[in-house]
Amino acid sequence: MYYGAAAAEAESLPGEASLRARVLSARGIAVACVTFEASGERRRHEPRSPDDPLFHLRRPGGSVVHLWRLFRTRDEAVAYLAEHYPHDADAVAWARRLPTRDWDELVARAAPASGGPGRSEP
């Protein structure tokens, strides 16, 4: 999770468990808060479909809505952040350090050595 400029509004951010559940349910490996443009202006977005990588999420009961960008691959995260936040070196460095390159690698790393849930060695 990368918060960028939104970290200044920490009390209005959704909980990490909620954010993690939203990302994993969409087969994402990472997410960045993109509420603000690189210029500092609040970004506007209308989701086009349930698969849209941009989505709104806020703290339950909160009044501030944040815009998030889901990433399904490390390369996608690097490219997006380099293009949309060219002056935020921390954002691009964060994306380059993502520990997995895609969903399949994330699942493989999380799978038990026995070959998966419900399976055991004889």
Order of alpha helices (4+ residues) and beta strands (2+ residues): alpha-beta-beta-beta-alpha-alpha-alpha
